[in-house]
Amino acid sequence: MGGSAGNQKFTPENLTIVGLLNTKLDKDGYNFKIYNGSTDGKSTRGYANDFKYWFPIIPNFNPKIVIFYTGINDLTLSDDMWDYPWRESAFEKFRDYIKNNSKIIELIKKVKFKYFIKLKTKHGATHRVNSNLYKNFNYINYYQAKKMHYNKFPNELWNYSIKKLLSQFEKRLEVLDFYIIKYQIIPVFITQINYDGLSNYNLYLINEKLKEFCKKRNYNIIKLDEKIISLERKTFLDPEHTLIKGNKIIANKIYLDLLNIFKLIY
């Protein structure tokens, strides 16, 4: 479960973070499979909505483990439409039905992925980096961020906004926890980073709040923000979305932790 950073719909599946993890599992002889349920724009509230509205209508849907790659889409105080798994208008519902059930659409997708995958790999997922993104680049790792953001409250209004953001995130986690308990799943949370690590104060705090939540409930958490100490240039397409190079780094960093969790449960 995740947003666009987990979905990676413009990257060939085998080169996404999920695809790379599955390749590693298969290569090492494990009969585990990760299915990608990420959707662009989805926050932690959207995960809860999936458990409420989407998962109950999937036949025989009963996973033991659900992985939540979360943080970036919870950085703003908003009521984002992407968190809701339904369409309001009849036209949007009809369009989605056609997209999901049309044999013609299915054929077009098969042709696209068969004959244009090299083009997609080259231009859609590796080279279109914002030319200004890495100007004056400086990666801020967790330990640097911890010092940099210590007691960082420049004014009362900003302080209020941060407290409200963290309160909103905590409430979203509590709602999600209701479904974790209801469905008796074993959650695995993974923190996130931006292209320059944790220079974003909100992301640093969201990650810390997530760690606190997991510690209180004894949930599995892979602290990606603490694992990646440094990053080279051009591992991200934009501030939030990784390139194939970045996907490989993240997959390598979290693989053994995930594998150890899987082995304990299965």
C-alpha positions in Angstrom: 0.0 0.0 0.0 1.3 3.4 -0.9 0.9 6.4 -3.1 2.5 7.1 -6.5 6.0 6.5 -4.9 4.8 2.9 -4.5 2.6 2.6 -7.5 5.3 3.7 -10.1 2.9 3.2 -13.0 5.2 4.7 -15.5 8.0 2.2 -14.7 8.1 -1.3 -16.1 6.8 -3.6 -13.3 10.0 -5.6 -13.0 11.9 -2.4 -12.3 9.6 -1.0 -9.7 10.4 -1.3 -6.0 7.8 -4.1 -5.7 9.0 -5.8 -8.8 12.6 -5.8 -7.7 11.7 -7.2 -4.3 9.7 -10.0 -6.0 12.7 -10.8 -8.2 15.0 -11.1 -5.2 12.5 -13.4 -3.4 12.2 -15.6 -6.5 16.0 -15.7 -7.0 16.6 -16.7 -3.4 14.0 -19.5 -3.7 11.2 -18.1 -1.5 7.6 -18.7 -2.3 6.5 -15.2 -1.3 4.8 -12.7 -3.5 4.2 -9.0 -2.9 1.2 -7.5 -4.7 1.1 -3.8 -5.4 -2.0 -2.0 -4.1 -0.6 1.5 -4.3 -2.6 4.3 -5.9 -1.4 7.7 -6.9 -2.1 10.4 -4.3 -3.2 8.1 -1.6 -2.4 8.9 2.0 -2.8 6.9 5.2 -6.5 7.8 5.2 -6.8 6.2 1.8 -5.5 2.9 3.1 -8.2 2.8 5.7 -10.8 3.5 3.0 -9.5 0.6 0.9 -10.1 -1.7 3.9 -13.6 -0.3 4.3 -14.7 -0.1 0.6 -12.4 -1.9 -1.8 -11.0 -5.0 -0.1 -14.3 -6.5 1.1 -15.5 -6.9 -2.5 -12.3 -8.7 -3.7 -13.0 -12.5 -3.7 -10.9 -14.5 -1.3 -8.9 -11.5 -0.2 -7.2 -12.5 3.0 -3.5 -11.4 3.2 -1.5 -12.2 6.3 0.8 -9.2 5.8 0.2 -5.7 4.5 3.1 -3.4 3.8 2.5 0.4 4.1 5.0 2.6 2.3 3.8 5.9 3.8 4.6 9.4 4.8 5.0 11.8 1.8 1.3 12.0 1.0 0.5 12.8 4.7 2.5 16.0 4.6 -0.4 18.4 4.1 -3.6 19.3 5.8 -6.1 18.4 3.1 -9.2 16.4 2.2 -7.7 14.8 -1.0 -10.0 13.2 -3.5 -7.4 10.5 -4.2 -8.1 9.0 -0.8 -11.6 7.9 -1.8 -12.1 4.7 -3.8 -15.2 5.8 -5.6 -16.3 8.2 -8.3 -19.0 10.9 -7.7 -20.3 11.4 -11.3 -22.0 8.8 -13.5 -19.6 9.6 -16.3 -16.6 8.9 -14.2 -18.1 5.6 -13.0 -18.9 4.6 -16.6 -15.4 5.6 -17.8 -13.8 3.5 -15.0 -16.0 0.5 -15.9 -14.9 0.7 -19.6 -11.3 1.0 -18.6 -11.5 -2.0 -16.2 -13.6 -4.3 -18.4 -12.9 -3.4 -22.1 -11.1 -6.1 -24.1 -9.9 -3.4 -26.5 -8.3 -1.5 -23.6 -6.7 -4.7 -22.4 -5.3 -5.4 -25.9 -3.9 -1.9 -26.2 -2.1 -2.3 -22.8 -0.6 -5.7 -23.9 0.7 -4.2 -27.1 2.1 -1.1 -25.3 3.9 -3.1 -22.7 5.2 -5.7 -25.3 6.5 -3.3 -27.9 7.1 0.0 -26.1 8.7 -1.2 -22.9 12.3 -0.1 -23.9 11.0 3.3 -24.9 9.1 3.5 -21.6 12.1 2.4 -19.6 14.4 4.9 -21.3 12.2 8.0 -21.4 9.5 7.4 -18.8 11.7 6.2 -15.9 15.3 7.1 -16.2 16.2 10.3 -17.9 13.6 13.0 -17.5 15.0 14.5 -14.3 14.1 18.2 -13.6 17.3 20.1 -14.7 17.2 22.3 -11.5 16.4 19.5 -9.1 20.0 18.7 -8.3 21.4 22.2 -8.4 23.3 22.8 -5.2 22.3 19.3 -4.1 22.9 18.3 -0.5 21.5 15.1 1.0 20.3 15.4 4.6 20.3 12.0 6.3 18.4 11.1 9.4 21.1 11.9 11.8 21.8 15.3 10.2 18.1 16.1 10.1 17.7 15.2 13.8 20.3 18.0 14.6 19.0 20.4 12.0 15.3 20.2 13.0 15.8 20.1 16.8 13.4 22.5 18.5 12.6 24.1 15.1 9.6 26.3 15.9 10.2 29.7 14.3 6.8 31.2 15.1 3.5 30.5 16.8 1.4 30.1 13.6 3.9 27.7 12.1 4.0 25.7 15.4 0.2 25.4 15.4 0.2 24.2 11.8 2.7 21.5 12.6 0.8 20.3 15.7 -2.4 20.1 13.6 -0.6 18.1 10.9 0.7 15.6 13.4 -2.6 15.3 15.1 -4.3 14.6 11.7 -1.7 11.9 10.9 -2.1 10.3 14.3 -5.9 10.1 13.8 -5.5 8.6 10.4 -3.2 6.0 11.9 -5.7 5.2 14.6 -8.5 4.7 12.0 -6.1 2.4 10.0 -5.3 0.5 13.2 -9.0 -0.3 13.5 -8.9 -2.2 10.2 -5.5 -3.8 11.0 -7.1 -5.3 14.1 -10.4 -6.1 12.4 -8.7 -8.0 9.5 -6.1 -9.5 11.8 -3.3 -8.6 9.5 0.3 -8.2 10.4 1.4 -4.7 9.3 4.8 -3.6 8.1 5.4 0.1 7.8 8.2 1.7 5.8 9.2 5.3 6.3 10.0 7.5 3.3 12.6 10.0 2.1 12.7 12.8 -0.5 15.4 13.2 -3.2 17.5 15.2 -0.7 16.7 13.0 2.3 14.9 14.7 5.2 15.4 18.4 4.6 11.6 18.6 4.7 10.8 19.2 8.4 7.2 17.9 8.0 8.5 14.6 6.5 11.0 14.2 9.3 8.2 14.7 11.9 5.8 12.4 10.1 8.4 9.6 10.1 9.0 10.1 13.8 5.3 10.0 14.6 5.0 6.8 12.6 7.9 5.2 14.5 6.2 6.2 17.8 2.9 4.7 16.6 4.6 1.4 15.7 6.6 1.2 18.9 3.4 1.6 21.0 1.6 -1.1 19.2 4.6 -3.4 18.6 4.2 -3.2 14.8 6.9 -3.9 12.3 8.6 -0.9 10.9 11.5 -0.6 8.5 13.1 2.8 9.0 14.2 3.6 5.5 14.9 7.2 6.5 17.6 5.9 8.9 19.0 3.3 6.6 19.9 5.5 3.7 22.8 7.6 4.9 23.8 9.1 1.6 22.5 9.2 -2.0 24.1 10.1 -5.3 22.6 12.6 -7.7 19.8 11.5 -10.1 18.3 8.7 -8.1 15.0 10.6 -8.1 12.9 11.9 -11.0 11.5 14.8 -8.9 11.4 15.5 -5.1 9.2 12.5 -4.3 9.5 9.8 -7.0 12.5 7.5 -7.5 14.1 6.6 -10.8 15.1 3.0 -11.5 18.4 3.6 -9.8 16.6 4.8 -6.7 14.3 1.8 -6.8 17.2 -0.5 -6.7 18.8 1.3 -3.8 15.5 1.2 -1.8 14.8 -2.5 -2.7 18.3 -3.5 -1.5 17.9 -1.5 1.7 14.6 -3.1 2.8 14.8 -6.6 1.3 16.5 -8.4 4.2 14.2 -6.8 6.8 11.2 -7.8 4.8 12.5 -11.3 4.3 13.1 -11.8 8.0 9.6 -10.7 8.8 8.1 -13.0 6.2 10.2 -16.0 7.5 9.0 -15.4 11.0 5.4 -15.4 10.0 5.4 -18.2 7.4 
